[in-house]
Amino acid sequence: LPINLHTINQFFGKKFSPKEAEEFIKIKADSSIENPKNFEEQALKFMGAELYKAFFYGYTKKHWGCEPKELPVSILKRLPLRFSYNDNYYSSTYQGIPVDGYTKIVERMLDHSSIDVSLDTPWEKSMQTEFAHTFYSGPLDAYFDDQFGSLSYRTLYWEAVRDNGDVLGHPAHNFPSLDVKHTRRREHKHYEYWREFEKTIVFTEFSKEAEKGDELYYPKRLANDKTRLSDYITLAKNEEKTSFMGRLGTYRYLDMHRVIEESLQLANEWISAQAEGCPLPIGKFS
Ligand SMILES: Cc1cc2nc3c(=O)[nH]c(=O)nc-3n(C[C@H](O)[C@H](O)[C@H](O)COP(=O)(O)OP(=O)(O)OC[C@H]3O[C@@H](n4cnc5c(N)ncnc54)[C@H](O)[C@@H]3O)c2cc1C
C-alpha cells in the first residue's frame, strides 16, 4: 500500500504498463456513482469493487469500528492510487524524519525562557484566569464539559514483541482481512533504513472505540457527531479568550504537517489581531 502499479499487476495477475493499468482500473471503477457521499462510494468510484474489498473494506471496518458507508468521503481522499511503482504513502515533495527524532525537536522548542511546561496536568477551565489567551488542543467536547454529548473517537492499543534480526522487512504492514483482529504491524527500525540494528521491536496495532480515560486519536465525524459538532462550534465562536487547534480541538482528521501549519498560522493571526485591535481568531473548523 498505497495501491500502485505493482499492487495492480500482482493482484490481477497482469503485466500492465502505467497507461494500460489506468485504462483497466477505469473499467473496474463504478462510473454510475457521480457524487460519492461516503467512504465506500468514493472507493467504488475510484478503484472498483475488487480492490476495495481486498484492501479497504475490512481494514476500514476494523480501524473505524463501523461500516465504511457511515464514514465521510474525506478519509479516503487522503490515500493515493498510483499507476507507477512509487509506493510512498504521501505525495509530498519533501518527506523526512528529524535527524535526532521528534522528541529532540520538541525538547529544543520548549527550551526557551518564556516557556514553562507542566506535565501530568489536566487542563481545567479555572486555569484560564491566569493567562491572556488559551490555545486549546484538547478535545473540543471536553472543553464544554460534553454538554451536547460526547463526540466519537477511535483509539489504538499495541502489543509489543522483541526479537532478533528482522521480522517484517519494512516499517508497516497492513492487515485488511477481517479474520484477524489487528489492523497493522509496525517495525519502527525500518524507518531508519540507513542504520543497522541487531535487535528489533514489532508493534501489533489494534483499534477500538475510545472510552473515558483513553488517549483520543481519530475523530470519527459520523452523522451524529456532525450535529453535535456544529453546536460545539457555535459555542467555540463565542469563546473570546480561547483559540481551538489541532486534531482534537477542531475535531478533524489532520496529518501532522497540517496541524503544525495551521497552528503557526493561528499564532500569527493572533499576534496581528492583537497589534491591530481586531477580533482574535477562534480556530479553523472545516
Ligand atoms: C497511529 C498514528 C499514526 C499517525 N501517522 C501519521 C503520519 O505518518 N504522518 C502524519 O503526518 N500524521 C500522522 N498521524 C497524525 C498525527 O499524530 C496528528 O496529526 C498529530 O499528532 C495531531 O497533533 P495535535 O497536537 O493536534 O494532537 P495530539 O498529538 O493528539 O495532542 C493532543 C494532546 O493533548 C493532550 N490532552 C488531551 N486532553 C487534555 C487535557 N484535558 N489536559 C491536558 N492535555 C490534554 C493529549 O494527551 C495529547 O497529548 C498519526 C496518528 C496516529 C494516531
PDBQT file of the ligand as one rigid body, heavy atoms in Angstrom, charges set to zero:
ROOT
HETATM    1  C1  LIG A 301      -1.081   5.726  14.865  1.00  0.00    +0.000 C 
HETATM    2  C2  LIG A 301      -0.981   7.088  14.227  1.00  0.00    +0.000 A 
HETATM    3  C3  LIG A 301      -0.160   7.262  13.137  1.00  0.00    +0.000 A 
HETATM    4  C4  LIG A 301      -0.033   8.530  12.552  1.00  0.00    +0.000 A 
HETATM    5  N1  LIG A 301       0.813   8.665  11.498  1.00  0.00    +0.000 NA
HETATM    6  C5  LIG A 301       0.978   9.878  10.947  1.00  0.00    +0.000 A 
HETATM    7  C6  LIG A 301       1.888  10.068   9.872  1.00  0.00    +0.000 A 
HETATM    8  O1  LIG A 301       2.531   9.130   9.399  1.00  0.00    +0.000 OA
HETATM    9  N2  LIG A 301       2.036  11.313   9.356  1.00  0.00    +0.000 N 
HETATM   10  C7  LIG A 301       1.335  12.375   9.853  1.00  0.00    +0.000 A 
HETATM   11  O2  LIG A 301       1.524  13.493   9.365  1.00  0.00    +0.000 OA
HETATM   12  N3  LIG A 301       0.458  12.238  10.867  1.00  0.00    +0.000 NA
HETATM   13  C8  LIG A 301       0.260  11.014  11.432  1.00  0.00    +0.000 A 
HETATM   14  N4  LIG A 301      -0.616  10.864  12.468  1.00  0.00    +0.000 N 
HETATM   15  C9  LIG A 301      -1.381  12.045  12.894  1.00  0.00    +0.000 C 
HETATM   16  C10 LIG A 301      -0.622  12.914  13.903  1.00  0.00    +0.000 C 
HETATM   17  O3  LIG A 301      -0.262  12.121  15.007  1.00  0.00    +0.000 OA
HETATM   18  C11 LIG A 301      -1.557  14.046  14.316  1.00  0.00    +0.000 C 
HETATM   19  O4  LIG A 301      -1.845  14.835  13.178  1.00  0.00    +0.000 OA
HETATM   20  C12 LIG A 301      -0.928  14.949  15.360  1.00  0.00    +0.000 C 
HETATM   21  O5  LIG A 301      -0.448  14.242  16.473  1.00  0.00    +0.000 OA
HETATM   22  C13 LIG A 301      -2.000  15.910  15.848  1.00  0.00    +0.000 C 
HETATM   23  O6  LIG A 301      -1.406  16.851  16.739  1.00  0.00    +0.000 OA
HETATM   24  P1  LIG A 301      -2.302  17.583  17.807  1.00  0.00    +0.000 P 
HETATM   25  O7  LIG A 301      -1.395  18.436  18.607  1.00  0.00    +0.000 OA
HETATM   26  O8  LIG A 301      -3.485  18.188  17.148  1.00  0.00    +0.000 OA
HETATM   27  O9  LIG A 301      -2.934  16.440  18.719  1.00  0.00    +0.000 OA
HETATM   28  P2  LIG A 301      -2.251  15.343  19.627  1.00  0.00    +0.000 P 
HETATM   29  O10 LIG A 301      -0.899  14.973  19.123  1.00  0.00    +0.000 OA
HETATM   30  O11 LIG A 301      -3.295  14.268  19.776  1.00  0.00    +0.000 OA
HETATM   31  O12 LIG A 301      -2.047  16.111  21.001  1.00  0.00    +0.000 OA
HETATM   32  C14 LIG A 301      -3.115  16.432  21.862  1.00  0.00    +0.000 C 
HETATM   33  C15 LIG A 301      -2.559  16.273  23.274  1.00  0.00    +0.000 C 
HETATM   34  O13 LIG A 301      -3.485  16.822  24.208  1.00  0.00    +0.000 OA
HETATM   35  C16 LIG A 301      -3.464  16.011  25.358  1.00  0.00    +0.000 C 
HETATM   36  N5  LIG A 301      -4.707  16.276  26.101  1.00  0.00    +0.000 N 
HETATM   37  C17 LIG A 301      -5.968  15.887  25.801  1.00  0.00    +0.000 A 
HETATM   38  N6  LIG A 301      -6.824  16.349  26.728  1.00  0.00    +0.000 NA
HETATM   39  C18 LIG A 301      -6.102  17.047  27.629  1.00  0.00    +0.000 A 
HETATM   40  C19 LIG A 301      -6.418  17.757  28.834  1.00  0.00    +0.000 A 
HETATM   41  N7  LIG A 301      -7.674  17.881  29.288  1.00  0.00    +0.000 N 
HETATM   42  N8  LIG A 301      -5.413  18.330  29.518  1.00  0.00    +0.000 NA
HETATM   43  C20 LIG A 301      -4.128  18.257  29.069  1.00  0.00    +0.000 A 
HETATM   44  N9  LIG A 301      -3.767  17.608  27.938  1.00  0.00    +0.000 NA
HETATM   45  C21 LIG A 301      -4.736  17.005  27.236  1.00  0.00    +0.000 A 
HETATM   46  C22 LIG A 301      -3.369  14.596  24.798  1.00  0.00    +0.000 C 
HETATM   47  O14 LIG A 301      -2.900  13.708  25.792  1.00  0.00    +0.000 OA
HETATM   48  C23 LIG A 301      -2.361  14.807  23.675  1.00  0.00    +0.000 C 
HETATM   49  O15 LIG A 301      -1.043  14.646  24.125  1.00  0.00    +0.000 OA
HETATM   50  C24 LIG A 301      -0.771   9.617  13.070  1.00  0.00    +0.000 A 
HETATM   51  C25 LIG A 301      -1.623   9.431  14.152  1.00  0.00    +0.000 A 
HETATM   52  C26 LIG A 301      -1.738   8.179  14.735  1.00  0.00    +0.000 A 
HETATM   53  C27 LIG A 301      -2.659   8.014  15.918  1.00  0.00    +0.000 C 
ENDROOT
TORSDOF 0
